[in-house]
Amino acid sequence: MPPLPERRNEDQSRHPIDTAPLRRFDEWLAATGLPAGEVEARRRALTRALALGLPGPKDEAWRTMDLKGRTIADFLPAPAIVKAGPTALPEGAQDSDLVFIDGRILHRSEHAARMRPHDLADPAPVVRKDDDREGGVDDVFRLLNRATSTHGFALALDAGEEAPALRIRDLAQGSGAHARHCLSLGAGARGSIVIEEEAAAGLVRNGVIDVALARDARLDLVLIQRTGTGAHHLLRLFAGVAAGARLTVRHLVLGGGAARAEQVWTLDGAEAHGDLAGLLLAPAPARLDLAVEIAHRSGAATSDQHLRAIAAPAARAAAAGRILVAPGADATEAHQQLRGLLLASGAECDFKPELEIHAEEVVCSHGAAIGSLDDTQLFYLMSRGLDTRAARRVLMEAFAAERLLTIDGDDPARAWIGRAIAEGMDMLAMEEASDG
């Protein structure tokens, strides 16, 4: 392995890195049986990540994400993850097209072959070229994913192809397996995908999804991110959207751990469109983050961001939405709205809407609002026979679902989103019952 760098960040003095985790990483690599070139690429990525270090609380982009107590060593897999995992499928898994548990493929439908799934028993990771280019990436978590990814799929649709709706369940129950998924749609292709990713209590996950849409392609993508108490769970999507293409994403984050969801999109062509709705459902003691950047690189593209959060007492939900309009991207239309709901004293929402415009003749807007449940609406529902808790739940569900369910009503994804919202409502209801 190349000489070990010294780790530096704003919260730690310069000091040599503990070599024990690196020895564990080498043991894991040896156990994978990966080709020599892949092994070296992973080592280079880890070396670069160690040189960068994890972000600290003084890093503005990460100030609301609590990484305290975590080090890069926590993101490194143990050799045992290569060995055979569990054999029992969770309830309802047969309804999915692809099921991963702790980085292993446990179930695949007849449609799964089209997705080219892989795990460490059948390694075939697909990565962007700049991930392996010297100095090509300056993102510690992307580098860590490049070094440690254990499983994923690579869906490539040809021009004009329309794939059936696909559902992927990716569960980490005993080890923090890290996913790398790649979706590439040719000109005019159509796809609809649901990815459910879960991190059990105490685990660390760091997933990456790369999306590339060619001219006039369309992708509807639902991400459901569940995070157990004490877990740190990162799920990040990087998307490039060409002229005339349309990307629609619904991203729901729930659970009592620390989770960060990121959406980083580039719209690069006339009539490219991005539609994002994100929702954070935060019971105590959750720390949930949603960070969005949509960059308009050329003119006449459009985007909409609708980010919402519901926080219980002793929980925090944070959302940062950024719209960047590059020089020359005239006739851009981009809108952003952040709304938060605090269920009681002690709940926290932290919003940061941002516009950065370097072009002329654009139509852009942004805004943020945080409040509580409306007493008048509660009174009306209770006058119709609902008790206090039932009335509060009706209003919370309406707030959560208003944008998240604005997808094709015939799409099964709508039902999956609805079930996930109901699950999050159950978590919040338990908090209210314990406070009551």
C-alpha positions as a Markdown table, in Angstrom:
| # | Residue | x | y | z |
|---|---|---|---|---|
| 1 | Met | 0.0 | 0.0 | 0.0 |
| 2 | Pro | 1.3 | 3.6 | -0.7 |
| 3 | Pro | 2.9 | 5.4 | 2.3 |
| 4 | Leu | 0.3 | 6.4 | 4.9 |
| 5 | Pro | -0.6 | 10.1 | 4.9 |
| 6 | Glu | -1.2 | 12.1 | 8.0 |
| 7 | Arg | -4.8 | 13.0 | 8.7 |
| 8 | Arg | -5.8 | 16.7 | 9.1 |
| 9 | Asn | -9.0 | 18.4 | 9.7 |
| 10 | Glu | -10.0 | 21.6 | 11.5 |
| 11 | Asp | -10.9 | 19.8 | 14.8 |
| 12 | Gln | -7.8 | 17.6 | 15.1 |
| 13 | Ser | -4.1 | 18.3 | 15.3 |
| 14 | Arg | -1.9 | 16.7 | 12.7 |
| 15 | His | -1.0 | 13.2 | 13.8 |
| 16 | Pro | -0.2 | 9.8 | 12.1 |
| 17 | Ile | -3.1 | 7.6 | 11.3 |
| 18 | Asp | -3.7 | 4.5 | 13.4 |
| 19 | Thr | -2.5 | 1.6 | 11.2 |
| 20 | Ala | -4.7 | -1.0 | 12.7 |
| 21 | Pro | -7.8 | -0.2 | 10.6 |
| 22 | Leu | -5.6 | -0.1 | 7.5 |
| 23 | Arg | -4.4 | -3.6 | 8.3 |
| 24 | Arg | -8.0 | -4.7 | 8.6 |
| 25 | Phe | -8.7 | -3.1 | 5.3 |
| 26 | Asp | -5.9 | -5.0 | 3.7 |
| 27 | Glu | -7.2 | -8.2 | 5.2 |
| 28 | Trp | -10.6 | -7.5 | 3.8 |
| 29 | Leu | -9.2 | -6.8 | 0.3 |
| 30 | Ala | -7.3 | -10.0 | 0.4 |
| 31 | Ala | -10.4 | -11.9 | 1.4 |
| 32 | Thr | -12.5 | -10.5 | -1.5 |
| 33 | Gly | -10.5 | -12.0 | -4.3 |
| 34 | Leu | -10.9 | -8.9 | -6.4 |
| 35 | Pro | -8.6 | -8.5 | -9.4 |
| 36 | Ala | -5.3 | -6.8 | -8.8 |
| 37 | Gly | -6.2 | -3.6 | -10.7 |
| 38 | Glu | -9.4 | -3.2 | -8.6 |
| 39 | Val | -7.5 | -3.8 | -5.4 |
| 40 | Glu | -5.0 | -1.0 | -6.3 |
| 41 | Ala | -7.8 | 1.4 | -7.3 |
| 42 | Arg | -9.5 | 0.8 | -3.9 |
| 43 | Arg | -6.2 | 1.4 | -2.0 |
| 44 | Arg | -5.6 | 4.6 | -3.8 |
| 45 | Ala | -9.1 | 5.8 | -3.0 |
| 46 | Leu | -8.7 | 5.0 | 0.7 |
| 47 | Thr | -5.3 | 6.8 | 0.8 |
| 48 | Arg | -6.8 | 9.9 | -0.7 |
| 49 | Ala | -9.7 | 9.7 | 1.7 |
| 50 | Leu | -7.4 | 9.4 | 4.7 |
| 51 | Ala | -5.5 | 12.5 | 3.5 |
| 52 | Leu | -8.7 | 14.5 | 3.4 |
| 53 | Gly | -10.2 | 13.3 | 6.7 |
| 54 | Leu | -13.8 | 13.5 | 7.7 |
| 55 | Pro | -15.5 | 16.9 | 7.8 |
| 56 | Gly | -15.9 | 18.6 | 11.2 |
| 57 | Pro | -18.5 | 20.9 | 12.7 |
| 58 | Lys | -16.7 | 23.9 | 11.3 |
| 59 | Asp | -17.4 | 22.8 | 7.8 |
| 60 | Glu | -20.5 | 24.7 | 6.8 |
| 61 | Ala | -21.9 | 22.0 | 4.6 |
| 62 | Trp | -21.7 | 19.5 | 7.5 |
| 63 | Arg | -22.4 | 21.6 | 10.5 |
| 64 | Thr | -25.8 | 20.0 | 11.1 |
| 65 | Met | -24.6 | 16.4 | 10.7 |
| 66 | Asp | -23.3 | 14.9 | 13.9 |
| 67 | Leu | -20.2 | 12.7 | 13.0 |
| 68 | Lys | -18.9 | 13.1 | 16.5 |
| 69 | Gly | -17.3 | 9.9 | 17.7 |
| 70 | Arg | -16.9 | 8.5 | 14.1 |
| 71 | Thr | -13.6 | 8.1 | 12.3 |
| 72 | Ile | -12.7 | 6.8 | 8.9 |
| 73 | Ala | -12.0 | 3.4 | 10.5 |
| 74 | Asp | -15.8 | 3.1 | 11.1 |
| 75 | Phe | -16.4 | 3.1 | 7.4 |
| 76 | Leu | -14.0 | 0.2 | 6.7 |
| 77 | Pro | -15.5 | -3.2 | 6.3 |
| 78 | Ala | -14.4 | -6.2 | 8.3 |
| 79 | Pro | -13.0 | -9.4 | 6.6 |
| 80 | Ala | -16.1 | -11.3 | 7.9 |
| 81 | Ile | -18.4 | -9.4 | 5.5 |
| 82 | Val | -17.0 | -11.4 | 2.6 |
| 83 | Lys | -18.3 | -14.6 | 4.1 |
| 84 | Ala | -21.7 | -16.0 | 3.5 |
| 85 | Gly | -24.4 | -13.9 | 5.1 |
| 86 | Pro | -28.0 | -14.6 | 6.3 |
| 87 | Thr | -30.2 | -17.0 | 4.3 |
| 88 | Ala | -33.6 | -16.0 | 5.6 |
| 89 | Leu | -35.5 | -13.4 | 3.6 |
| 90 | Pro | -37.4 | -10.7 | 5.5 |
| 91 | Glu | -41.2 | -10.6 | 5.2 |
| 92 | Gly | -42.4 | -9.3 | 1.9 |
| 93 | Ala | -39.0 | -9.5 | 0.2 |
| 94 | Gln | -40.4 | -11.7 | -2.5 |
| 95 | Asp | -42.2 | -8.7 | -3.8 |
| 96 | Ser | -38.9 | -7.1 | -4.7 |
| 97 | Asp | -36.8 | -7.6 | -7.8 |
| 98 | Leu | -33.5 | -7.6 | -5.9 |
| 99 | Val | -32.7 | -8.0 | -2.2 |
| 100 | Phe | -29.4 | -7.4 | -0.6 |
| 101 | Ile | -28.7 | -8.2 | 3.1 |
| 102 | Asp | -25.4 | -7.2 | 4.5 |
| 103 | Gly | -23.9 | -6.8 | 1.1 |
| 104 | Arg | -25.1 | -10.2 | -0.2 |
| 105 | Ile | -27.6 | -10.9 | -2.9 |
| 106 | Leu | -30.3 | -13.0 | -1.3 |
| 107 | His | -33.1 | -12.7 | -3.9 |
| 108 | Arg | -33.5 | -11.8 | -7.5 |
| 109 | Ser | -36.5 | -11.8 | -9.8 |
| 110 | Glu | -36.6 | -12.5 | -13.5 |
| 111 | His | -36.0 | -8.8 | -14.1 |
| 112 | Ala | -32.9 | -8.7 | -12.0 |
| 113 | Ala | -30.5 | -9.9 | -14.7 |
| 114 | Arg | -31.2 | -6.7 | -16.6 |
| 115 | Met | -29.9 | -4.8 | -13.7 |
| 116 | Arg | -26.5 | -6.5 | -13.6 |
| 117 | Pro | -26.4 | -6.9 | -9.8 |
| 118 | His | -23.1 | -7.7 | -8.0 |
| 119 | Asp | -21.8 | -8.4 | -4.6 |
| 120 | Leu | -18.4 | -9.6 | -3.3 |
| 121 | Ala | -19.2 | -13.2 | -4.3 |
| 122 | Asp | -19.6 | -11.9 | -7.9 |
| 123 | Pro | -17.7 | -8.6 | -8.1 |
| 124 | Ala | -18.4 | -6.3 | -11.0 |
| 125 | Pro | -18.5 | -2.7 | -9.7 |
| 126 | Val | -19.2 | 0.0 | -12.2 |
| 127 | Val | -17.5 | 3.3 | -11.4 |
| 128 | Arg | -17.2 | 6.7 | -13.0 |
| 129 | Lys | -13.9 | 7.2 | -14.8 |
| 130 | Asp | -13.0 | 10.3 | -12.7 |
| 131 | Asp | -13.3 | 8.2 | -9.5 |
| 132 | Asp | -10.1 | 6.4 | -10.5 |
| 133 | Arg | -8.3 | 9.4 | -12.0 |
| 134 | Glu | -5.4 | 10.7 | -9.9 |
| 135 | Gly | -6.8 | 13.8 | -8.2 |
| 136 | Gly | -10.1 | 13.4 | -10.0 |
| 137 | Val | -12.2 | 13.4 | -6.8 |
| 138 | Asp | -12.0 | 15.6 | -3.7 |
| 139 | Asp | -14.9 | 14.1 | -1.8 |
| 140 | Val | -14.0 | 12.0 | 1.1 |
| 141 | Phe | -17.2 | 10.0 | 1.3 |
| 142 | Arg | -17.3 | 9.3 | -2.4 |
| 143 | Leu | -13.6 | 8.1 | -2.1 |
| 144 | Leu | -14.6 | 5.9 | 0.9 |
| 145 | Asn | -17.4 | 4.4 | -1.2 |
| 146 | Arg | -15.0 | 3.7 | -4.0 |
| 147 | Ala | -12.6 | 2.0 | -1.6 |
| 148 | Thr | -15.2 | 0.0 | 0.4 |
| 149 | Ser | -18.3 | -0.6 | -1.7 |
| 150 | Thr | -19.5 | -4.2 | -1.4 |
| 151 | His | -22.5 | -4.5 | -3.7 |
| 152 | Gly | -24.9 | -2.8 | -6.0 |
| 153 | Phe | -26.4 | -2.9 | -9.5 |
| 154 | Ala | -25.7 | -1.3 | -12.9 |
| 155 | Leu | -28.8 | -0.7 | -15.0 |
| 156 | Ala | -28.2 | 0.5 | -18.6 |
| 157 | Leu | -31.2 | 1.1 | -20.8 |
| 158 | Asp | -30.7 | 1.4 | -24.5 |
| 159 | Ala | -32.1 | 4.3 | -26.6 |
| 160 | Gly | -35.9 | 4.1 | -26.6 |
| 161 | Glu | -36.1 | 1.2 | -24.2 |
| 162 | Glu | -38.7 | 1.1 | -21.5 |
| 163 | Ala | -38.0 | -1.0 | -18.4 |
| 164 | Pro | -40.6 | -2.5 | -16.1 |
| 165 | Ala | -40.9 | -0.9 | -12.6 |
| 166 | Leu | -38.2 | -2.2 | -10.4 |
| 167 | Arg | -37.9 | -2.4 | -6.6 |
| 168 | Ile | -34.6 | -3.0 | -4.7 |
| 169 | Arg | -34.4 | -3.6 | -1.0 |
| 170 | Asp | -30.9 | -3.1 | 0.6 |
| 171 | Leu | -30.7 | -4.0 | 4.2 |
| 172 | Ala | -27.8 | -3.8 | 6.6 |
| 173 | Gln | -28.6 | -5.8 | 9.7 |
| 174 | Gly | -25.3 | -7.0 | 11.1 |
| 175 | Ser | -22.6 | -5.1 | 9.1 |
| 176 | Gly | -22.4 | -1.7 | 7.4 |
| 177 | Ala | -22.3 | -2.8 | 3.8 |
| 178 | His | -21.8 | 0.1 | 1.3 |
| 179 | Ala | -23.7 | 0.2 | -2.0 |
| 180 | Arg | -22.7 | 1.6 | -5.3 |
| 181 | His | -25.5 | 1.8 | -7.9 |
| 182 | Cys | -25.3 | 3.1 | -11.4 |
| 183 | Leu | -28.2 | 4.0 | -13.7 |
| 184 | Ser | -27.7 | 5.0 | -17.3 |
| 185 | Leu | -30.6 | 5.7 | -19.6 |
| 186 | Gly | -30.1 | 6.1 | -23.3 |
| 187 | Ala | -31.9 | 8.7 | -25.5 |
| 188 | Gly | -35.7 | 8.4 | -25.0 |
| 189 | Ala | -35.4 | 5.5 | -22.5 |
| 190 | Arg | -37.9 | 5.2 | -19.6 |
| 191 | Gly | -37.4 | 3.8 | -16.1 |
| 192 | Ser | -39.1 | 3.6 | -12.8 |
| 193 | Ile | -37.2 | 2.4 | -9.7 |
| 194 | Val | -37.7 | 2.2 | -5.9 |
| 195 | Ile | -34.6 | 1.7 | -3.7 |
| 196 | Glu | -35.2 | 1.0 | 0.0 |
| 197 | Glu | -32.0 | 1.2 | 2.0 |
| 198 | Glu | -31.8 | 0.5 | 5.7 |
| 199 | Ala | -29.2 | 0.7 | 8.4 |
| 200 | Ala | -29.8 | -1.2 | 11.6 |
| 201 | Ala | -29.0 | 0.4 | 15.0 |
| 202 | Gly | -25.4 | 1.3 | 15.5 |
| 203 | Leu | -24.2 | 0.6 | 11.9 |
| 204 | Val | -22.4 | 2.9 | 9.5 |
| 205 | Arg | -23.5 | 3.0 | 5.8 |
| 206 | Asn | -22.2 | 5.1 | 2.9 |
| 207 | Gly | -24.1 | 4.6 | -0.3 |
| 208 | Val | -23.6 | 6.2 | -3.7 |
| 209 | Ile | -26.0 | 6.3 | -6.7 |
| 210 | Asp | -24.9 | 7.6 | -10.0 |
| 211 | Val | -27.5 | 8.6 | -12.6 |
| 212 | Ala | -26.9 | 9.6 | -16.2 |
| 213 | Leu | -29.9 | 10.5 | -18.5 |
| 214 | Ala | -29.3 | 11.0 | -22.2 |
| 215 | Arg | -31.5 | 13.3 | -24.4 |
| 216 | Asp | -35.2 | 12.9 | -23.8 |
| 217 | Ala | -34.8 | 10.0 | -21.3 |
| 218 | Arg | -37.1 | 9.9 | -18.2 |
| 219 | Leu | -36.4 | 8.3 | -14.8 |
| 220 | Asp | -38.8 | 8.2 | -11.8 |
| 221 | Leu | -36.8 | 7.2 | -8.8 |
| 222 | Val | -38.0 | 6.7 | -5.2 |
| 223 | Leu | -35.5 | 6.5 | -2.3 |
| 224 | Ile | -36.6 | 5.3 | 1.1 |
| 225 | Gln | -33.8 | 5.7 | 3.7 |
| 226 | Arg | -34.3 | 4.1 | 7.1 |
| 227 | Thr | -31.8 | 4.7 | 9.9 |
| 228 | Gly | -31.8 | 2.9 | 13.2 |
| 229 | Thr | -30.9 | 4.6 | 16.5 |
| 230 | Gly | -27.1 | 5.1 | 16.9 |
| 231 | Ala | -26.5 | 4.5 | 13.2 |
| 232 | His | -24.8 | 6.9 | 10.8 |
| 233 | His | -26.3 | 6.5 | 7.3 |
| 234 | Leu | -25.3 | 8.4 | 4.2 |
| 235 | Leu | -27.1 | 8.0 | 0.9 |
| 236 | Arg | -25.9 | 10.3 | -1.9 |
| 237 | Leu | -27.2 | 10.7 | -5.5 |
| 238 | Phe | -25.2 | 12.3 | -8.3 |
| 239 | Ala | -27.2 | 12.9 | -11.5 |
| 240 | Gly | -26.5 | 14.3 | -15.0 |
| 241 | Val | -29.6 | 15.3 | -17.0 |
| 242 | Ala | -29.2 | 16.0 | -20.7 |
| 243 | Ala | -31.4 | 18.2 | -23.0 |
| 244 | Gly | -35.1 | 17.2 | -22.9 |
| 245 | Ala | -34.5 | 14.6 | -20.2 |
| 246 | Arg | -36.6 | 14.5 | -17.0 |
| 247 | Leu | -35.5 | 13.3 | -13.6 |
| 248 | Thr | -38.2 | 12.9 | -10.9 |
| 249 | Val | -37.0 | 11.8 | -7.4 |
| 250 | Arg | -38.9 | 11.3 | -4.2 |
| 251 | His | -36.5 | 10.8 | -1.2 |
| 252 | Leu | -37.9 | 9.9 | 2.2 |
| 253 | Val | -35.7 | 9.7 | 5.3 |
| 254 | Leu | -36.9 | 8.3 | 8.5 |
| 255 | Gly | -35.7 | 6.7 | 11.8 |
| 256 | Gly | -34.0 | 7.6 | 15.0 |
| 257 | Gly | -30.4 | 7.6 | 14.0 |
| 258 | Ala | -28.1 | 10.1 | 12.2 |
| 259 | Ala | -28.8 | 10.2 | 8.5 |
| 260 | Arg | -27.7 | 12.4 | 5.6 |
| 261 | Ala | -29.3 | 12.4 | 2.2 |
| 262 | Glu | -27.7 | 14.3 | -0.6 |
| 263 | Gln | -29.0 | 15.1 | -4.1 |
| 264 | Val | -26.4 | 16.7 | -6.5 |
| 265 | Trp | -27.8 | 17.2 | -10.0 |
| 266 | Thr | -26.5 | 18.9 | -13.1 |
| 267 | Leu | -29.1 | 20.0 | -15.8 |
| 268 | Asp | -27.1 | 20.4 | -19.0 |
| 269 | Gly | -29.3 | 21.1 | -22.0 |
| 270 | Ala | -32.4 | 22.9 | -23.1 |
| 271 | Glu | -35.7 | 21.6 | -21.7 |
| 272 | Ala | -33.9 | 19.4 | -19.2 |
| 273 | His | -36.1 | 19.1 | -16.1 |
| 274 | Gly | -35.6 | 18.1 | -12.5 |
| 275 | Asp | -38.3 | 17.5 | -10.0 |
| 276 | Leu | -37.3 | 16.7 | -6.4 |
| 277 | Ala | -39.5 | 16.2 | -3.3 |
| 278 | Gly | -37.7 | 15.3 | -0.1 |
| 279 | Leu | -39.2 | 14.4 | 3.3 |
| 280 | Leu | -37.5 | 14.0 | 6.7 |
| 281 | Leu | -39.5 | 12.3 | 9.5 |
| 282 | Ala | -37.5 | 12.7 | 12.7 |
| 283 | Pro | -38.5 | 10.9 | 15.9 |
| 284 | Ala | -36.2 | 11.4 | 18.9 |
| 285 | Pro | -33.3 | 11.2 | 19.0 |
| 286 | Ala | -32.9 | 11.5 | 15.2 |
| 287 | Arg | -30.5 | 13.9 | 13.5 |
| 288 | Leu | -31.6 | 13.9 | 9.8 |
| 289 | Asp | -30.0 | 16.0 | 7.1 |
| 290 | Leu | -31.1 | 16.6 | 3.5 |
| 291 | Ala | -28.6 | 18.5 | 1.3 |
| 292 | Val | -29.5 | 19.4 | -2.3 |
| 293 | Glu | -27.7 | 21.2 | -5.1 |
| 294 | Ile | -29.2 | 21.6 | -8.6 |
| 295 | Ala | -26.9 | 23.2 | -11.1 |
| 296 | His | -28.3 | 24.7 | -14.3 |
| 297 | Arg | -25.3 | 24.6 | -16.7 |
| 298 | Ser | -27.2 | 25.7 | -19.8 |
| 299 | Gly | -30.3 | 27.7 | -20.6 |
| 300 | Ala | -34.0 | 26.9 | -20.9 |
| 301 | Ala | -33.9 | 24.1 | -18.3 |
| 302 | Thr | -36.3 | 23.9 | -15.3 |
| 303 | Ser | -36.3 | 22.5 | -11.8 |
| 304 | Asp | -38.4 | 22.2 | -8.7 |
| 305 | Gln | -37.3 | 21.4 | -5.2 |
| 306 | His | -39.9 | 20.8 | -2.4 |
| 307 | Leu | -38.2 | 19.8 | 0.9 |
| 308 | Arg | -40.2 | 19.1 | 4.0 |
| 309 | Ala | -39.5 | 17.9 | 7.6 |
| 310 | Ile | -41.4 | 16.9 | 10.6 |
| 311 | Ala | -39.5 | 16.8 | 13.9 |
| 312 | Ala | -40.5 | 15.4 | 17.3 |
| 313 | Pro | -39.2 | 16.8 | 20.6 |
| 314 | Ala | -35.4 | 16.1 | 21.1 |
| 315 | Ala | -35.1 | 15.5 | 17.3 |
| 316 | Arg | -33.5 | 17.7 | 14.7 |
| 317 | Ala | -34.2 | 17.8 | 10.9 |
| 318 | Ala | -32.1 | 20.0 | 8.7 |
| 319 | Ala | -32.4 | 20.8 | 5.0 |
| 320 | Ala | -30.2 | 22.9 | 2.7 |
| 321 | Gly | -31.3 | 23.5 | -0.8 |
| 322 | Arg | -29.1 | 25.3 | -3.4 |
| 323 | Ile | -29.9 | 26.4 | -6.9 |
| 324 | Leu | -26.9 | 27.3 | -9.0 |
| 325 | Val | -27.5 | 29.1 | -12.4 |
| 326 | Ala | -24.2 | 29.1 | -14.4 |
| 327 | Pro | -23.1 | 31.9 | -16.7 |
| 328 | Gly | -25.0 | 31.7 | -20.0 |
| 329 | Ala | -27.8 | 29.6 | -18.6 |
| 330 | Asp | -30.4 | 32.2 | -19.6 |
| 331 | Ala | -34.1 | 31.4 | -19.6 |
| 332 | Thr | -33.7 | 29.1 | -16.6 |
| 333 | Glu | -36.7 | 28.5 | -14.4 |
| 334 | Ala | -36.0 | 27.1 | -10.9 |
| 335 | His | -38.0 | 27.0 | -7.8 |
| 336 | Gln | -37.3 | 25.9 | -4.2 |
| 337 | Gln | -39.5 | 25.6 | -1.1 |
| 338 | Leu | -38.6 | 24.3 | 2.3 |
| 339 | Arg | -41.3 | 23.7 | 5.0 |
| 340 | Gly | -40.9 | 22.4 | 8.5 |
| 341 | Leu | -43.3 | 21.1 | 11.1 |
| 342 | Leu | -42.4 | 21.2 | 14.8 |
| 343 | Leu | -44.6 | 18.8 | 16.9 |
| 344 | Ala | -43.8 | 20.3 | 20.3 |
| 345 | Ser | -41.3 | 22.3 | 22.3 |
| 346 | Gly | -37.8 | 20.9 | 22.0 |
| 347 | Ala | -38.1 | 19.9 | 18.3 |
| 348 | Glu | -35.7 | 21.5 | 15.9 |
| 349 | Cys | -35.7 | 22.3 | 12.1 |
| 350 | Asp | -32.8 | 24.0 | 10.5 |
| 351 | Phe | -33.3 | 25.3 | 7.0 |
| 352 | Lys | -31.0 | 27.0 | 4.5 |
| 353 | Pro | -32.4 | 27.9 | 1.1 |
| 354 | Glu | -29.9 | 29.4 | -1.3 |
| 355 | Leu | -29.9 | 30.9 | -4.8 |
| 356 | Glu | -26.7 | 31.6 | -6.8 |
| 357 | Ile | -27.5 | 33.2 | -10.2 |
| 358 | His | -24.9 | 34.2 | -12.8 |
| 359 | Ala | -27.2 | 34.5 | -15.8 |
| 360 | Glu | -29.8 | 36.9 | -17.2 |
| 361 | Glu | -33.6 | 36.6 | -17.8 |
| 362 | Val | -34.2 | 33.8 | -15.3 |
| 363 | Val | -37.2 | 33.0 | -13.2 |
| 364 | Cys | -36.1 | 31.7 | -9.8 |
| 365 | Ser | -37.6 | 31.6 | -6.3 |
| 366 | His | -36.9 | 30.2 | -2.9 |
| 367 | Gly | -38.4 | 30.3 | 0.5 |
| 368 | Ala | -38.5 | 28.6 | 3.9 |
| 369 | Ala | -41.2 | 28.4 | 6.6 |
| 370 | Ile | -41.3 | 26.5 | 9.9 |
| 371 | Gly | -44.4 | 26.2 | 12.1 |
| 372 | Ser | -46.6 | 23.9 | 14.1 |
| 373 | Leu | -49.9 | 22.2 | 13.5 |
| 374 | Asp | -52.8 | 24.6 | 12.9 |
| 375 | Asp | -55.2 | 24.9 | 15.9 |
| 376 | Thr | -58.1 | 25.8 | 13.7 |
| 377 | Gln | -57.7 | 22.7 | 11.5 |
| 378 | Leu | -57.3 | 20.5 | 14.6 |
| 379 | Phe | -60.5 | 22.0 | 16.1 |
| 380 | Tyr | -62.4 | 21.3 | 12.9 |
| 381 | Leu | -61.2 | 17.6 | 12.7 |
| 382 | Met | -62.0 | 17.1 | 16.4 |
| 383 | Ser | -65.5 | 18.6 | 15.9 |
| 384 | Arg | -66.0 | 15.8 | 13.3 |
| 385 | Gly | -65.4 | 13.1 | 15.9 |
| 386 | Leu | -61.6 | 12.5 | 15.9 |
| 387 | Asp | -59.7 | 12.5 | 19.1 |
| 388 | Thr | -56.6 | 14.8 | 19.5 |
| 389 | Arg | -54.0 | 12.2 | 18.4 |
| 390 | Ala | -56.0 | 11.0 | 15.4 |
| 391 | Ala | -56.6 | 14.7 | 14.3 |
| 392 | Arg | -52.9 | 15.5 | 14.6 |
| 393 | Arg | -52.0 | 12.4 | 12.6 |
| 394 | Val | -54.3 | 13.4 | 9.8 |
| 395 | Leu | -52.7 | 16.8 | 9.5 |
| 396 | Met | -49.2 | 15.4 | 9.7 |
| 397 | Glu | -49.9 | 12.8 | 7.0 |
| 398 | Ala | -51.4 | 15.5 | 4.7 |
| 399 | Phe | -48.3 | 17.7 | 5.2 |
| 400 | Ala | -45.9 | 14.8 | 4.5 |
| 401 | Ala | -47.7 | 13.4 | 1.5 |
| 402 | Glu | -48.7 | 16.6 | -0.4 |
| 403 | Arg | -45.6 | 16.6 | -2.6 |
| 404 | Leu | -44.2 | 13.2 | -2.0 |
| 405 | Leu | -47.1 | 11.5 | -3.6 |
| 406 | Thr | -47.3 | 13.7 | -6.7 |
| 407 | Ile | -46.3 | 10.8 | -9.0 |
| 408 | Asp | -48.3 | 8.6 | -11.4 |
| 409 | Gly | -51.2 | 7.2 | -9.5 |
| 410 | Asp | -50.9 | 3.9 | -11.4 |
| 411 | Asp | -47.3 | 3.5 | -10.4 |
| 412 | Pro | -46.7 | 0.9 | -7.6 |
| 413 | Ala | -44.1 | 3.3 | -6.1 |
| 414 | Arg | -47.0 | 5.4 | -4.9 |
| 415 | Ala | -48.2 | 2.6 | -2.6 |
| 416 | Trp | -44.6 | 2.0 | -1.4 |
| 417 | Ile | -44.2 | 5.7 | -0.5 |
| 418 | Gly | -47.5 | 5.6 | 1.3 |
| 419 | Arg | -46.5 | 2.6 | 3.4 |
| 420 | Ala | -43.2 | 4.3 | 4.3 |
| 421 | Ile | -45.0 | 7.5 | 5.3 |
| 422 | Ala | -47.3 | 5.5 | 7.5 |
| 423 | Glu | -44.3 | 3.8 | 9.1 |
| 424 | Gly | -42.8 | 7.2 | 9.9 |
| 425 | Met | -46.1 | 8.4 | 11.3 |
| 426 | Asp | -46.1 | 5.4 | 13.6 |
| 427 | Met | -42.7 | 6.4 | 14.9 |
| 428 | Leu | -43.8 | 10.0 | 15.5 |
| 429 | Ala | -47.1 | 8.8 | 17.2 |
| 430 | Met | -45.1 | 6.7 | 19.6 |
| 431 | Glu | -43.1 | 9.8 | 20.6 |
| 432 | Glu | -46.4 | 11.8 | 21.1 |
| 433 | Ala | -47.9 | 8.9 | 23.2 |
| 434 | Ser | -44.8 | 8.8 | 25.4 |
| 435 | Asp | -44.9 | 12.6 | 25.9 |
| 436 | Gly | -48.6 | 12.5 | 26.6 |
